[in-house]
Amino acid sequence: MEEKHKGLIFNDVPRLVSLPSHFVPVPFWVTPEMGPDMKFGVAAVDVSKLVGRYITDAHAHDCAEVYMAPSPNRGDMVFEITLDDEIYTVESPMTVYVPAGVKHRFKTLKADREGSYFFGILLDMAKA
């Protein structure tokens, strides 16, 4: 077999990326180095291990972000989300769009199941 597409398959994931205002390096499953057309990054964290804790300090990026908490049942995960000076309590399944420059942070209030993943998509990693 020729294996001309072997370079499109990545087993060295997640890749830990240090970002400002994040307490620990962030596990990214997609990064710009994976393809010439990719500017974005996709991180995923099992928040069942982070109940009662903020994931980051309040911070803003120079690029927009999308956060997702998919779950089979409404309320499997619950988060406190701060956007600028407003605080919201949201439950999964949910998606939150954070425009560039909006200060934000997330706190996990509930995630009973191991494998409760919270996804963050940075739309332009160079501006993170």
N, C-alpha and C positions, 0 to 999 in steps of 0.2 A: 504494500500500500504506500502511496506517495506521501501522505500525511501533510498536505499543503495547508491545512487549517489547524494543525496542532497548536500553533501559537495563539489561537483564540480561546483556548481552554485553560482555566486558571485553578490550580489546586493549592496555591500558596495564599489562601485567604482564611480568615480575615487579615488584612494588612493594618497594623496599628499606626495611626496618624496622630501626631500631637497638634492640637488646635488651641488657640488662645481661649482662656476662660474655662476650659474643660479640665476636670480634676485629674483625669488619667488619659492616656492615649486612647483614641476612639477606634473601634474595630470597623474598618471599611471593607465591604465586600465587592465594591466596584470603585475603581480609581481611574483618573485620566490616563495613566500609563498603560491601560489595557487596550487602548485603541486610538488611532490618530484623530478620530472624529469626536472623542469623548472629552468633555470639559467638566462633567459632573462627577459626583461621588455619592455612593450609597453606603450608609452606615446602618448597622443593626445591633441592638443591645438587648439581652435578655433582662428585662426589668423586674423579673421575679426576685432577683438578687438585690434590688435597689429600692425596695418598699420603704417609705418614710424618709427617703434621701433625695436631695436635688441631684440631678445629673450633671449640671454645670452651674457656674455663677451666671448672673444676668449679663448678657453680652449681645452684640449685634455683629453682623457680617456685612460685607460690601456686595453680597449677592443674595438673591432670594433662596429660600429653603422650603421644603415640603416635609412635614412629619406625618407618619402614619402609624396607627396601632390597629392592625387587623386582628379580629378575633371571631370565633364561631358564634359567640353569644354576646349580646349587649351587656356591657358592664363587667366583662372579664377583667379589664384593666381600667383603672381610674387614675387621672392625672390632675394635678394643679398646674395650670399653665399661666405664666405671667407674660403679657405682651405689653411692652412699655410700662405704664403704671396701672394696667388693668389685670385683675386676676380672675381666671375662669376655672371651673371644675368641669372636666369632660370625661366621657367614658367611651371605651371602645365598642364597636369599631368606629374609628374617626380618622379624619385627615385635617391637618392645620397648615395653612399657607402663611409663611412669614416673609413679608417683603424685605428687600435689602434695607438695612438701617434700623429695623425695628428691634429694640432690645427685648430679649426673651430668655426664659428658662423654664424647665419642667421638673416637677417633683412627682414621683410615683407614689400614689396613695394606696393602690390595690393592684396586685398581680399575683393571684393565688397559684397559677399553673406555671411550672417550670417550662421554659420555651415560650414565654410571653414576650414576643419581640416588638420593639419600638424602633421604627425605621426613620432615619433622617436622610434627606436627599439635598445635598448642596449643589445648586444648579451651575456654579462655576467655582471649582476648587481653587483656582488661582486667586480668587478674591476672598477666600475664607479667612 
